[in-house]
């Protein structure tokens, strides 16, 4: 097993770093060019940016497969989670992950399929696959979710991967003249017309993989935390209320 395989297996933290200005990103890459080149060559993944972590002497390495850490001299590379121990114990890596998920969602704000609540109180972003049984179960509760004030924004996550009939069907949903109606039909098990267009299905799928999505539905809450799997509407609203209070 390669070092990269071991790191990938050990790592449970995934993120996408977006929303960084090109100037700042270029400065970071210039400042840490040798370190980036070394790690990308040795570990075979792409480093998006390098930043100071909250621990003196430790750099935060933001990659397309997650958050890692490294010594400033580049001799040590860590798959770890940082906790700050004070009056309370704060999971700083977890808090960073929440921000990265929300930043990723913002990137796709114009390409998600939205089912908006008339009296919106909460917005959740859901990675979905129209062939997924629990995705269909969640979708069947859409009227209840909307009545509770929950707006649902769908992100594409064809579980069978990019080169699959599920992917093609997902593209057809996103490219339909009425994507909402196409989603309703697909979630009801009905055939939809084949369609194609410029779309972000692949980008959404890759974003999901980068933050650790490996199944559907996967629900990103307003604070950036995530629910892996289906949650009934009556439970989801309670979760959202709890998150809003925290």
C-alpha positions in Angstrom: 0.0 0.0 0.0 1.4 3.4 -1.0 1.8 6.3 1.5 -1.0 8.0 -0.4 -3.3 5.0 0.0 -2.6 4.9 3.7 -3.3 8.6 4.1 -6.5 8.4 2.1 -7.7 5.4 4.1 -6.9 7.1 7.4 -8.4 10.5 6.5 -12.0 11.1 7.2 -11.9 14.8 6.6 -12.8 16.1 3.2 -13.1 19.6 1.9 -13.1 21.9 -1.1 -11.4 25.3 -0.7 -13.0 27.8 -2.9 -13.7 31.5 -2.9 -10.0 32.4 -2.6 -8.9 35.3 -4.7 -6.5 34.4 -7.5 -4.0 36.9 -6.2 -4.0 35.5 -2.7 -3.8 32.0 -4.0 -0.9 32.9 -6.3 1.0 34.5 -3.4 0.4 31.4 -1.2 1.7 29.1 -4.0 4.8 31.2 -4.6 5.5 31.3 -0.9 5.3 27.6 -0.5 6.2 26.5 -4.0 8.9 24.0 -3.0 6.7 22.4 -0.4 3.7 22.2 -2.8 5.9 20.6 -5.5 7.4 18.1 -3.1 4.1 16.9 -1.7 2.2 16.8 -5.0 5.0 14.8 -6.5 5.4 12.4 -3.6 1.7 12.0 -2.5 0.1 12.3 -5.9 -2.7 14.7 -5.2 -3.5 18.4 -5.9 -2.8 21.1 -3.3 -5.3 23.9 -3.7 -3.7 26.2 -1.1 -1.5 26.3 1.9 -2.2 28.4 5.0 -1.1 28.8 8.6 -3.0 26.6 11.0 -3.9 27.6 14.5 -1.0 25.6 15.8 2.4 27.5 15.7 4.8 25.9 13.3 2.1 23.8 11.6 0.8 24.5 8.1 -2.7 23.6 6.9 -2.6 21.9 3.5 -5.8 22.2 1.6 -6.1 19.5 -1.1 -8.7 18.1 -3.4 -9.0 15.1 -1.1 -9.2 16.9 2.2 -7.4 18.9 4.9 -4.0 17.8 6.0 -1.2 19.4 8.0 2.6 19.7 7.6 5.6 21.1 9.4 6.9 24.3 8.0 10.1 22.7 6.7 8.1 20.1 4.8 9.6 17.1 6.5 6.4 15.9 8.2 3.0 15.5 6.7 0.0 14.7 9.0 -3.5 13.4 8.7 -5.0 14.8 11.8 -7.8 16.7 13.5 -7.0 19.8 15.6 -8.8 20.5 18.8 -8.3 23.7 20.8 -8.5 23.0 24.6 -9.7 25.9 26.6 -12.8 26.5 28.7 -14.4 24.4 26.0 -12.9 21.9 23.6 -13.3 23.2 20.0 -12.9 21.0 17.0 -11.1 23.6 14.8 -10.7 21.2 11.8 -14.4 20.5 12.0 -15.3 24.2 12.1 -13.0 24.8 9.1 -14.8 22.0 7.2 -18.2 23.6 7.8 -17.0 26.8 6.2 -15.6 25.0 3.2 -18.8 23.1 2.6 -20.8 26.3 2.7 -18.3 28.0 0.3 -18.7 25.0 -2.0 -22.5 25.3 -2.0 -22.3 29.0 -2.7 -20.2 28.2 -5.8 -23.2 26.3 -7.2 -26.0 28.7 -6.1 -27.1 29.2 -9.7 -27.0 25.6 -10.8 -28.9 23.8 -8.0 -32.5 22.7 -8.5 -34.5 24.4 -5.9 -37.8 23.6 -4.2 -38.4 26.8 -2.3 -40.6 27.2 0.7 -43.2 30.0 0.5 -42.4 31.0 4.1 -38.7 30.1 4.2 -37.0 29.6 7.5 -34.2 27.2 6.6 -32.3 26.2 3.5 -30.7 22.8 3.1 -28.5 21.6 0.2 -29.0 17.9 -0.6 -26.8 15.7 -2.8 -29.2 13.5 -4.6 -29.5 10.7 -7.1 -32.9 10.2 -8.8 -32.5 6.4 -8.7 -31.8 6.4 -4.9 -34.7 4.9 -2.8 -34.1 7.1 0.2 -33.7 10.2 -2.1 -37.2 9.4 -3.4 -38.5 9.0 0.1 -37.1 12.4 1.0 -38.5 14.0 -2.2 -42.0 12.5 -1.4 -42.0 14.7 1.7 -41.2 17.9 -0.3 -44.6 19.5 0.4 -44.2 18.8 4.1 -40.7 20.1 4.1 -41.8 23.3 2.3 -44.8 23.7 4.6 -42.3 23.6 7.5 -40.4 26.4 6.0 -37.5 24.3 4.6 -36.2 25.1 1.2 -34.4 22.2 -0.5 -31.6 22.9 -3.0 -30.5 19.8 -4.9 -26.9 19.1 -5.9 -26.2 16.3 -8.4 -24.5 13.1 -7.2 -25.0 10.2 -9.6 -23.7 7.4 -7.4 -22.7 5.2 -10.4 -20.1 7.8 -11.4 -19.5 10.0 -14.4 -19.5 7.3 -17.1 -22.9 5.8 -16.3 -26.5 5.9 -17.5 -27.4 7.4 -14.1 -25.0 10.3 -14.9 -26.6 10.8 -18.3 -30.1 10.8 -16.7 -28.9 13.3 -14.2 -27.7 15.6 -16.9 -31.1 15.3 -18.6 -32.8 16.4 -15.4 -30.5 19.4 -15.0 -30.8 20.3 -18.7 -34.6 19.9 -18.9 -36.8 22.8 -19.9 -38.3 22.5 -16.4 -35.7 20.9 -14.1 -38.1 20.8 -11.1 -40.7 18.9 -13.1 -38.0 16.6 -14.5 -36.9 15.9 -11.0 -40.4 15.1 -9.9 -40.8 12.7 -12.7 -37.5 11.0 -12.2 -38.0 10.7 -8.4 -41.4 9.1 -9.2 -39.6 6.5 -11.4 -41.0 7.9 -14.7 -38.9 8.3 -17.8 -37.7 11.8 -18.8 -36.7 13.1 -22.2 -33.0 13.0 -22.9 -31.4 16.4 -22.9 -28.0 18.0 -22.9 -26.6 21.5 -22.2 -23.7 23.2 -20.5 -24.1 22.0 -17.0 -22.3 21.6 -13.6 -23.3 18.0 -12.9 -19.7 16.8 -13.0 -18.5 19.7 -10.9 -21.2 19.1 -8.3 -20.3 15.4 -8.2 -16.6 16.1 -7.8 -17.4 18.6 -5.0 -19.4 16.0 -3.2 -16.6 13.5 -3.4 -14.1 16.1 -2.2 -16.1 16.7 1.0 -16.7 13.0 1.7 -20.0 12.3 0.1 -20.2 8.6 -0.8 -23.9 8.1 -0.8 -27.2 9.8 -1.1 -29.1 11.7 0.2 -26.5 13.8 1.9 -27.8 16.9 3.6 -25.7 20.1 4.2 -27.3 22.1 7.0 -27.2 26.0 7.2 -24.1 25.9 9.6 -22.1 23.6 7.2 -22.6 20.4 9.2 -23.8 17.4 7.3 -26.3 14.6 7.7 -25.3 11.4 6.0 -28.5 9.8 4.8 -32.2 10.2 5.0 -33.9 12.1 7.8 -37.7 12.4 8.0 -39.2 15.9 7.7 -40.3 15.9 11.4 -36.8 15.0 12.5 -35.1 17.3 10.1 -37.0 20.4 11.3 -36.0 19.6 14.9 -32.3 19.2 13.8 -32.5 22.6 12.1 -34.0 24.3 15.1 -31.2 22.8 17.2 -28.6 24.0 14.8 -30.1 27.5 14.8 -29.9 27.7 18.6 -26.3 26.6 18.8 
